[in-house]
C-alpha cells in the first residue's frame, strides 16, 4: 500500500505541552488543563478554559494565534534542519471561520497571519508558498488531497500542514456565550474554550529517504463530507450520513487489505449532537474497527481544538508511533466544523 504522504516532522503547542512530544505524552497520560481564565462571560463571571499560562495574558485574538502558530511552526522547521533550505515547500495554514471575516475598512486576520508566518519561516524555507483556509476544524482534511497530489506529481518536495486555534479573546467568548456553548455546571452540553497550534511536515517516501529524514507515520486515506446537523440547528445528528460515508471512504485502503483501525482521535467536546453523530457512524462502520478501539478526545481535557484539530492529531500520532506508545498501529483522525464540514484522515505507523 503506497501512502499518500509520510510525516517527517511535527511541532505542537497546547495547554499541556510546549513541544509536540510533551503534548503527545501528556495527552496519552490523560493530562488535563482546565483552569479559571482571566476572561469573563456575559454575566461577568470567570469562565473555565484551557489556555497557555506562559503567554502574556493581555495578548488576545489573532495576535495570540500568531504567537501559538509561530512556536509550533518553528519546532517543525527546526526538526527538518538544513534540509529545509533546499526544498520546494508549500504551507497550508488552517484557521477558524471567524478569522476569515474582514472588518470594515481592514484586512482579514487570516491573511495577516499567513503573511506573518511566511516571514517567520523565511530563514528555514525561503520562498515558502502559503495558502490559508478558514474552514474551521475540518479544514486540514479538505486541504490534504491537494497537498498530497502536489507531492505525488513532484510539484513540491514538502508540504507543511498546520492549524491554529484560540478562544482567548473577549469577542470570541462573547460569541460562544451568546450561543450557549460555554461550559459551566449548569450547561454541560457545551465546549471548554481552548487554544493550541500544530504543524506536520509531509513528503513523498523517496524524498524523505533522500533527505535522510525518518518516516514518523504514513497518511493512507483522506475523505470529506458534510452533515446537516450543526450547533445552530435542530437537525437529527443520528443521520450521520456524511461522517459515515467519509469513514468508509478514508478507511477503504486499509479494509481492502484486511486491515482495521484500533485508535481514533476526535475533536469532540461535550456538545451532545457530535457524540450522537459519532455513535451512529460508529455502529454503521464497526466492521472497519478492531480492538482495542481506543477513542480519545483531547478537546475534553485540553480545550476546544478548532482548526488545529487534525494537525494536532497527526502530531500526536507521529510522536506515539515513533516512541512506541501508540495503542494501535493504525489511527483515524476525525473533525467537524460548525458549518457542517466533516473530515477523516487515516494514518499508519511506518511500514
C-alpha positions in Angstrom: 0.0 0.0 0.0 1.6 3.2 -1.2 1.0 6.1 1.3 -0.3 9.4 0.1 2.5 11.0 2.1 4.7 10.4 5.0 5.2 12.6 8.1 8.8 13.5 8.8 8.5 16.3 11.4 5.9 17.8 13.8 5.5 20.8 16.0 2.8 21.5 18.5 2.0 23.8 21.4 -1.0 23.2 23.7 -2.0 23.9 27.3 -0.3 20.6 28.3 2.9 20.9 26.3 5.1 23.4 24.6 6.5 20.9 22.1 4.9 18.0 20.2 6.4 15.2 22.3 5.3 17.0 25.5 1.8 17.2 24.3 1.7 13.7 22.8 3.0 12.1 26.0 0.9 14.2 28.3 -2.2 13.5 26.3 -1.6 9.8 26.3 -1.1 10.1 30.1 -4.5 11.7 30.4 -3.3 15.1 31.5 -5.9 17.9 31.8 -5.5 21.7 31.7 -8.8 23.3 32.9 -8.4 26.4 34.9 -10.1 29.7 35.6 -9.3 32.2 32.9 -8.8 36.0 33.2 -11.8 36.3 30.9 -15.5 36.6 31.9 -18.8 35.6 30.4 -21.8 37.9 29.7 -22.7 37.9 33.4 -19.2 39.0 34.4 -18.4 35.5 35.8 -15.0 33.9 35.2 -15.0 31.1 32.7 -13.3 27.7 32.8 -10.8 27.5 30.0 -7.7 25.7 28.8 -5.0 28.2 27.8 -1.2 28.7 27.9 -0.2 30.5 31.1 3.2 31.1 29.5 1.7 33.6 27.1 1.1 37.3 28.0 -2.5 37.3 29.5 -3.1 40.7 27.8 -2.5 39.3 24.3 -5.7 38.1 22.7 -7.3 37.1 19.5 -5.4 37.0 16.2 -2.2 38.3 17.8 -2.2 35.4 20.2 -3.0 32.9 17.4 0.2 34.2 15.7 2.3 33.5 18.7 0.9 30.0 19.0 1.4 29.2 15.3 4.9 30.7 15.2 6.0 28.4 18.1 4.6 25.2 16.6 5.9 26.1 13.1 9.3 26.9 14.4 9.6 23.5 16.1 8.6 21.6 12.9 11.1 23.5 10.7 13.8 23.1 13.4 13.4 19.4 13.2 13.9 19.5 9.4 17.2 21.2 9.9 19.4 22.3 7.0 17.5 20.0 4.6 14.6 22.5 4.6 16.6 25.2 2.7 16.9 23.1 -0.5 13.2 22.0 -0.6 10.3 23.4 -2.6 7.7 23.8 0.1 4.1 24.7 0.3 2.3 25.5 3.5 -1.4 25.3 4.2 -2.5 27.2 7.3 -5.9 26.2 8.7 -7.8 28.8 10.8 -11.2 29.1 12.4 -14.0 30.6 10.3 -14.3 33.9 12.2 -10.6 34.8 11.4 -11.5 34.9 7.7 -14.0 37.7 8.2 -12.8 41.1 7.0 -13.5 44.0 9.4 -14.9 47.2 7.7 -12.0 49.0 6.0 -9.4 46.4 7.2 -7.7 43.2 6.4 -8.9 39.8 7.4 -6.8 38.4 10.3 -6.3 35.2 8.4 -4.4 36.8 5.6 -2.2 38.8 8.0 -1.4 35.6 10.0 -0.4 33.8 6.8 2.0 36.6 5.8 3.5 36.7 9.3 4.2 33.0 9.3 5.7 33.1 5.9 8.1 35.8 7.0 9.0 33.8 10.1 9.7 30.7 8.1 11.9 32.6 5.6 15.2 31.7 7.4 14.4 28.0 7.2 12.4 27.8 4.0 13.0 30.7 1.5 10.1 31.5 -0.9 7.7 29.3 1.0 4.3 29.3 -0.7 1.4 29.8 1.7 -2.3 29.1 1.4 -4.8 30.0 4.1 -8.0 28.1 4.8 -10.7 29.3 7.2 -12.9 26.3 7.2 -12.5 25.5 10.9 -11.9 22.1 12.4 -12.3 20.1 9.2 -10.1 22.5 7.1 -7.0 20.3 7.2 -8.9 17.3 5.8 -10.2 19.4 2.8 -6.6 20.7 2.2 -4.8 17.4 2.3 -5.9 16.0 -1.1 -4.4 19.0 -2.9 -1.2 18.8 -0.9 -0.8 15.1 -1.4 -1.5 15.5 -5.1 1.2 18.2 -5.4 3.6 15.9 -3.6 2.7 13.0 -5.8 3.2 15.0 -9.0 6.6 16.2 -7.8 5.4 19.8 -7.9 6.7 20.3 -4.4 9.2 18.4 -2.2 7.5 19.0 1.1 4.2 20.2 2.4 3.5 22.0 5.7 0.1 21.3 7.1 -0.8 23.4 10.1 -3.6 24.7 12.2 -4.0 27.2 15.0 -6.9 28.0 17.3 -7.5 30.2 20.2 -10.7 31.1 22.2 -8.6 33.5 24.4 -10.4 36.6 23.1 -13.2 38.7 24.6 -15.1 38.8 21.3 -14.9 35.0 20.8 -16.0 34.3 24.4 -18.9 36.7 23.9 -20.0 34.9 20.8 -19.8 31.5 22.4 -21.6 32.7 25.4 -24.4 34.2 23.3 -24.8 30.8 21.6 -24.9 29.0 24.9 -21.8 27.0 24.1 -19.6 27.7 27.1 -19.1 25.0 29.7 -20.4 25.7 33.2 -22.0 23.4 35.9 -25.5 24.3 34.6 -24.5 23.9 30.9 -22.9 20.6 30.3 -23.9 20.4 26.6 -21.1 22.7 25.6 -17.4 23.1 25.0 -14.5 24.2 27.1 -12.7 27.1 25.3 -9.1 26.3 24.5 -6.1 27.2 22.3 -3.4 25.3 20.5 -1.4 25.1 17.3 0.2 22.2 15.4 2.2 21.6 12.2 3.3 18.5 10.4 5.7 18.2 7.5 4.7 15.8 4.7 6.9 14.3 2.0 6.9 11.5 -0.6 8.7 8.5 0.9 11.5 8.7 -1.6 12.1 12.4 -1.0 12.2 11.7 2.8 14.8 9.0 2.2 17.0 11.2 0.1 16.8 13.9 2.7 17.7 11.3 5.4 14.6 12.1 7.4 12.8 9.5 9.4 9.3 8.3 8.5 7.1 9.0 11.5 3.9 7.8 10.1 2.0 7.4 6.8 -1.1 9.1 5.6 -3.1 6.3 3.8 -6.6 7.7 3.5 -8.5 11.1 3.4 -12.2 11.8 2.9 -14.5 14.7 3.5 -18.3 15.2 3.7 -21.0 17.4 5.0 -23.5 16.9 7.7 -26.9 18.8 8.1 -26.6 18.8 11.9 -24.8 22.0 13.2 -24.6 23.8 16.6 -27.2 26.3 15.4 -30.0 24.0 14.2 -32.1 21.1 15.4 -31.3 18.6 12.6 -31.0 15.0 13.8 -27.4 14.2 14.4 -28.2 10.5 14.2 -28.5 10.7 10.5 -24.7 10.9 10.3 -24.7 10.2 6.6 -21.7 12.4 5.9 -19.4 11.1 8.6 -20.4 7.5 7.8 -19.5 8.0 4.1 -16.3 9.7 5.0 -15.2 7.0 7.4 -15.9 4.3 4.8 -14.1 6.1 2.1 -11.0 7.0 4.1 -10.7 3.5 5.6 -11.2 1.7 2.3 -7.4 1.4 1.5 -6.9 -0.5 4.8 -10.0 -2.6 4.6 -9.2 -3.8 1.1 -6.0 -5.3 2.6 -7.8 -6.9 5.5 -6.5 -4.2 8.0 -8.6 -2.5 10.6 -8.2 0.5 12.9 -8.0 0.4 16.7 -7.2 4.0 17.6 -9.4 7.0 17.0 -8.6 10.7 17.7 -11.6 13.1 17.6 -12.3 16.8 18.1 -15.4 16.0 20.2 -16.1 18.4 23.1 -19.1 17.9 25.4 -21.6 19.0 22.8 -24.0 16.1 22.6 -25.0 16.3 18.9 -21.5 15.4 17.8 -21.5 12.4 20.2 -24.8 11.2 18.7 -23.3 11.6 15.2 -20.2 9.6 16.1 -22.3 6.9 17.8 -24.4 6.5 14.7 -21.5 6.5 12.3 -19.5 4.0 14.5 -22.3 1.5 14.5 -22.5 1.6 10.7 -18.7 1.2 10.3 -18.0 -1.1 13.1 -16.6 -3.8 10.8 -13.8 -1.4 9.9 -12.5 -1.2 13.5 -10.8 -3.7 15.8 -9.7 -3.9 19.5 -8.6 -2.0 21.4 -11.0 0.6 19.9 -9.2 3.3 21.8 -11.3 6.5 21.3 -9.6 9.7 22.5 -11.0 13.2 22.5 -8.3 15.7 23.5 -10.7 18.6 23.5 -12.4 17.2 26.6 -9.2 17.7 28.6 -7.2 20.4 26.8 -9.9 22.6 25.4 -11.6 23.1 22.1 -9.1 22.4 19.2 -10.8 24.3 16.4 -8.8 24.4 13.2 -5.8 22.8 14.9 -7.6 19.5 15.4 -6.3 17.4 12.6 -2.8 18.7 12.5 -2.6 18.1 16.3 -4.0 14.6 15.9 -1.3 13.9 13.3 1.4 15.3 15.6 0.3 13.2 18.5 0.1 10.1 16.3 3.6 10.7 14.8 5.2 11.0 18.2 3.3 8.0 19.5 4.3 5.8 16.6 8.0 6.9 16.7 8.3 6.5 20.5 6.2 3.3 21.0 3.2 4.5 23.0 0.6 4.3 20.3 -2.3 2.0 21.3 -2.6 0.6 17.8 -0.5 0.9 14.5 -3.4 2.4 12.6 -5.2 5.6 13.7 -8.1 7.6 12.4 -8.5 11.4 12.9 -11.9 13.0 12.6 -13.0 16.5 12.9 -16.1 18.6 12.2 -16.6 22.3 11.5 -19.5 24.4 12.7 -20.7 24.8 9.1 -21.2 21.0 8.8 -18.0 20.0 7.1 -16.6 16.7 8.3 -13.1 15.3 7.6 -11.5 11.9 8.2 -7.7 11.2 7.9 -6.2 7.7 8.4 -2.6 7.3 9.4 -0.5 4.2 9.9 2.8 3.5 11.7 5.9 3.3 9.4 5.8 0.1 7.4 
